[in-house]
């Protein structure tokens, strides 16, 4: 059991490093989104996917280490929950694994927060572009040509956006 706890501790530390890499990717992604560098964005997407794949691999190793230690975890890679892993082993070696566990929880929260920020930034940019294209293409809802007095509306008014000098 002692070697299994050491293995789990090492795997927790490996997962911490991978989460830190993912946080750095998300920070770079934010900068790249602001600068609209699409080539760099594709590279970061590949790096994030690679980090996620390695994290999933570590999850599998953690589950294997738990099985070797004859811990009944009833989890697979999809239902993996680090809080449950910690609760299963904390009663035996809680102090040894507590600090890496808390670091993982904090990093996971930061990843979720940064990912959400980036997603919202993209959505806001896309909404702005959609509105801008709608204004330029004048695809808003059709305007009535006549008012209630059966007179032409907007007599002599031109589309100021398209006729304005820059």
KEKE-3310 file (N, C-alpha, C; in steps of 0.2 Angstrom, whole numbers, plus 5000, padded with zeros to 4 digits):
npx = (5004:5010:5019:5009:5003:5013:5015:5002:5003:5014:5008:4997:5005:5010:4999:4996:5006:5002:4990:4994:5001:4990:4983:4992:4992:4978:4980:4989:4980:4970:4977:4981:4968:4964:4973:4970:4976:4976:4983:4992:4982:4977:4988:4988:4976:4979:4989:4982:4973:4982:4987:4975:4973:4984:4981:4970:4976:4984:4973:4969:4980:4979:4968:4971:4982:4974:4966:4976:4980:4969:4958:4941:4935:4925:4925:4927:4937:4928:4919:4928:4933:4941:4939:4933:4942:4952:4944:4943:4956:4961:4958:4968:4981:4980:4986:4998:4993:4985:4989:4994:4981:4973:4979:4976:4963:4962:4968:4960:4949:4953:4956:4943:4938:4946:4944:4930:4930:4937:4928:4917:4923:4925:4911:4906:4914:4909:4896:4896:4902:4892:4882:4888:4889:4876:4872:4879:4875:4862:4852:4843:4826:4813:4810:4795:4789:4780:4771:4758:4751:4751:4762:4779:4791:4807:4811:4823:4833:4848:4858:4868:4879:4885:4888:4896:4911:4928)
npy = (4994:5006:5009:5011:5023:5032:5031:5037:5049:5054:5054:5063:5075:5075:5077:5090:5098:5096:5103:5115:5118:5119:5130:5140:5139:5143:5156:5161:5159:5169:5181:5179:5179:5192:5198:5193:5182:5170:5159:5156:5153:5141:5133:5134:5128:5115:5112:5113:5102:5092:5093:5090:5076:5070:5073:5065:5052:5052:5051:5038:5031:5034:5028:5015:5013:5014:5003:4993:4995:4989:4997:5000:5009:5011:5019:5025:5032:5042:5044:5049:5057:5068:5072:5062:5052:5057:5056:5043:5039:5047:5044:5035:5041:5055:5068:5068:5068:5079:5092:5092:5088:5099:5109:5104:5106:5120:5123:5117:5125:5138:5135:5132:5145:5153:5147:5150:5164:5166:5160:5168:5180:5177:5175:5188:5195:5189:5192:5206:5207:5201:5210:5221:5217:5216:5229:5235:5227:5230:5221:5221:5222:5224:5241:5251:5259:5269:5280:5282:5293:5291:5296:5297:5290:5295:5304:5309:5305:5297:5282:5284:5277:5271:5282:5291:5300:5295)
npz = (5000:5003:4992:4983:4988:4987:4973:4969:4975:4967:4954:4957:4958:4945:4938:4943:4936:4923:4923:4926:4914:4906:4911:4908:4894:4892:4896:4886:4876:4878:4876:4862:4856:4859:4850:4838:4831:4821:4817:4828:4837:4832:4835:4849:4852:4848:4858:4870:4868:4868:4881:4888:4884:4890:4903:4904:4903:4914:4923:4921:4925:4939:4943:4940:4950:4961:4960:4961:4974:4980:4982:4982:4970:4960:4948:4931:4917:4912:4923:4932:4948:4956:4970:4975:4974:4983:4995:4996:4999:5009:5023:5026:5022:5023:5026:5019:5005:5005:5002:4988:4983:4986:4978:4966:4965:4966:4954:4945:4946:4942:4929:4924:4926:4918:4905:4904:4903:4891:4882:4884:4879:4866:4862:4864:4854:4842:4843:4842:4829:4821:4823:4817:4804:4801:4802:4791:4780:4781:4786:4796:4803:4791:4786:4787:4773:4772:4783:4795:4790:4777:4771:4764:4773:4780:4770:4759:4767:4769:4770:4782:4787:4777:4768:4775:4776:4779)
capx = (5000:5015:5021:5003:5002:5019:5013:4997:5006:5018:5003:4994:5010:5011:4993:4997:5010:4998:4985:4998:5002:4984:4982:4997:4988:4973:4982:4991:4974:4967:4981:4980:4961:4964:4977:4967:4981:4973:4988:4994:4976:4977:4993:4986:4971:4983:4993:4977:4971:4987:4987:4969:4974:4989:4977:4966:4980:4985:4967:4969:4985:4977:4963:4975:4985:4969:4965:4982:4980:4963:4953:4935:4933:4919:4925:4931:4940:4923:4916:4933:4932:4947:4937:4931:4949:4954:4940:4945:4963:4963:4958:4975:4987:4977:4991:5003:4990:4980:4992:4993:4974:4970:4982:4973:4956:4962:4970:4954:4944:4956:4955:4936:4936:4949:4940:4924:4932:4939:4922:4913:4926:4923:4904:4905:4916:4905:4890:4898:4903:4886:4878:4891:4887:4869:4871:4882:4871:4855:4848:4838:4819:4812:4807:4790:4790:4774:4769:4751:4748:4752:4768:4785:4796:4814:4812:4829:4838:4852:4861:4873:4885:4888:4890:4900:4918:4932)
capy = (5000:5012:5011:5014:5030:5035:5032:5041:5056:5056:5055:5070:5080:5075:5081:5097:5100:5096:5108:5122:5119:5120:5137:5144:5139:5148:5163:5163:5159:5175:5186:5178:5181:5199:5200:5189:5178:5163:5153:5155:5151:5134:5130:5133:5123:5108:5111:5111:5095:5087:5093:5086:5069:5068:5073:5059:5047:5052:5049:5031:5028:5035:5023:5008:5013:5013:4996:4989:4995:4986:5002:4999:5016:5011:5024:5024:5038:5047:5046:5051:5063:5069:5073:5055:5048:5060:5054:5035:5038:5052:5041:5032:5045:5061:5073:5067:5069:5084:5098:5091:5088:5106:5112:5102:5109:5127:5124:5116:5131:5143:5133:5133:5152:5156:5145:5153:5171:5166:5158:5174:5185:5175:5176:5195:5197:5186:5196:5212:5206:5200:5217:5226:5215:5217:5236:5236:5224:5232:5215:5222:5220:5229:5247:5253:5265:5274:5281:5282:5298:5289:5300:5293:5291:5296:5308:5313:5303:5292:5278:5288:5273:5270:5288:5295:5300:5293)
capz = (5000:5004:4986:4979:4990:4983:4966:4969:4976:4961:4949:4958:4956:4937:4936:4944:4931:4917:4924:4926:4907:4903:4913:4903:4887:4892:4897:4880:4871:4879:4872:4855:4855:4858:4845:4833:4828:4820:4817:4835:4840:4831:4839:4856:4852:4848:4864:4875:4866:4870:4888:4890:4883:4895:4909:4904:4904:4921:4927:4920:4930:4946:4944:4941:4956:4966:4959:4963:4981:4981:4984:4978:4968:4955:4943:4925:4915:4911:4929:4937:4952:4961:4976:4977:4975:4989:5001:4997:5002:5014:5029:5027:5021:5021:5026:5013:4999:5005:4998:4981:4981:4986:4973:4960:4966:4965:4947:4941:4947:4938:4922:4922:4926:4912:4900:4903:4901:4884:4879:4884:4875:4859:4860:4863:4848:4837:4843:4839:4822:4819:4823:4812:4797:4800:4800:4785:4775:4782:4786:4801:4801:4786:4788:4783:4768:4773:4790:4796:4786:4770:4768:4764:4779:4778:4764:4758:4771:4766:4775:4785:4789:4770:4765:4779:4774:4784)
cpx = (5004:5017:5015:5002:5007:5017:5007:4999:5010:5013:4999:4999:5011:5004:4993:5001:5006:4993:4988:4999:4996:4982:4986:4994:4982:4974:4985:4985:4971:4971:4981:4973:4961:4968:4975:4972:4979:4978:4990:4988:4975:4982:4991:4981:4974:4986:4987:4974:4976:4988:4981:4970:4979:4986:4973:4970:4982:4979:4967:4974:4983:4972:4966:4979:4980:4967:4970:4982:4973:4958:4947:4933:4927:4919:4929:4934:4934:4920:4921:4932:4937:4945:4935:4937:4952:4951:4942:4951:4965:4963:4965:4981:4984:4982:4996:5000:4986:4983:4991:4985:4971:4973:4978:4966:4956:4964:4964:4949:4947:4955:4948:4935:4940:4946:4934:4925:4933:4933:4918:4916:4924:4916:4903:4908:4912:4898:4891:4899:4896:4881:4881:4889:4880:4868:4873:4877:4864:4850:4843:4831:4817:4808:4801:4792:4786:4773:4761:4747:4749:4757:4774:4789:4803:4815:4819:4835:4842:4855:4868:4880:4889:4891:4894:4908:4922:4938)
cpy = (5006:5014:5013:5021:5034:5036:5037:5048:5059:5058:5062:5076:5081:5079:5088:5101:5101:5102:5115:5123:5121:5128:5141:5144:5143:5155:5166:5164:5166:5181:5185:5180:5188:5202:5197:5186:5171:5158:5151:5151:5143:5130:5129:5128:5116:5107:5109:5104:5090:5087:5089:5078:5066:5068:5066:5052:5046:5049:5041:5028:5029:5029:5016:5008:5012:5005:4991:4989:4992:4991:5001:5006:5016:5017:5022:5031:5044:5049:5048:5057:5063:5069:5066:5051:5051:5057:5046:5034:5042:5049:5038:5037:5052:5067:5073:5069:5075:5090:5097:5091:5095:5110:5110:5105:5116:5128:5122:5122:5137:5141:5134:5141:5155:5154:5148:5160:5171:5164:5165:5180:5183:5176:5184:5197:5195:5190:5203:5212:5205:5206:5221:5224:5216:5225:5238:5233:5226:5226:5215:5221:5226:5235:5249:5259:5270:5274:5281:5287:5297:5293:5295:5295:5292:5299:5311:5310:5297:5288:5281:5284:5272:5276:5293:5295:5298:5297)
cpz = (5000:4997:4982:4981:4987:4976:4965:4970:4970:4955:4950:4956:4948:4935:4937:4939:4925:4918:4924:4918:4904:4905:4909:4896:4887:4893:4890:4875:4872:4875:4864:4852:4854:4852:4838:4828:4827:4820:4824:4839:4839:4834:4846:4857:4852:4855:4870:4874:4869:4878:4891:4889:4888:4902:4910:4905:4911:4926:4927:4925:4937:4947:4944:4947:4962:4966:4962:4971:4984:4985:4979:4976:4963:4951:4937:4923:4914:4918:4935:4941:4957:4968:4979:4979:4982:4995:5002:5001:5008:5021:5031:5027:5019:5021:5021:5006:4999:5001:4991:4979:4981:4980:4966:4960:4964:4957:4943:4941:4942:4931:4920:4922:4919:4905:4898:4901:4894:4880:4878:4879:4868:4857:4859:4856:4842:4837:4840:4831:4818:4818:4818:4805:4796:4799:4793:4779:4776:4782:4793:4799:4796:4789:4784:4779:4770:4780:4790:4792:4779:4767:4768:4770:4776:4772:4764:4763:4768:4772:4777:4786:4782:4767:4769:4776:4780:4784)
residu = (UNK:UNK:UNK:UNK:UNK:UNK:UNK:UNK:UNK:UNK:UNK:UNK:UNK:UNK:UNK:UNK:UNK:UNK:UNK:UNK:UNK:UNK:UNK:UNK:UNK:UNK:UNK:UNK:UNK:UNK:UNK:UNK:UNK:UNK:UNK:UNK:UNK:UNK:UNK:UNK:UNK:UNK:UNK:UNK:UNK:UNK:UNK:UNK:UNK:UNK:UNK:UNK:UNK:UNK:UNK:UNK:UNK:UNK:UNK:UNK:UNK:UNK:UNK:UNK:UNK:UNK:UNK:UNK:UNK:UNK:UNK:UNK:UNK:UNK:UNK:UNK:UNK:UNK:UNK:UNK:UNK:UNK:UNK:UNK:UNK:UNK:UNK:UNK:UNK:UNK:UNK:UNK:UNK:UNK:UNK:UNK:UNK:UNK:UNK:UNK:UNK:UNK:UNK:UNK:UNK:UNK:UNK:UNK:UNK:UNK:UNK:UNK:UNK:UNK:UNK:UNK:UNK:UNK:UNK:UNK:UNK:UNK:UNK:UNK:UNK:UNK:UNK:UNK:UNK:UNK:UNK:UNK:UNK:UNK:UNK:UNK:UNK:UNK:UNK:UNK:UNK:UNK:UNK:UNK:UNK:UNK:UNK:UNK:UNK:UNK:UNK:UNK:UNK:UNK:UNK:UNK:UNK:UNK:UNK:UNK:UNK:UNK:UNK:UNK:UNK:UNK)
# end
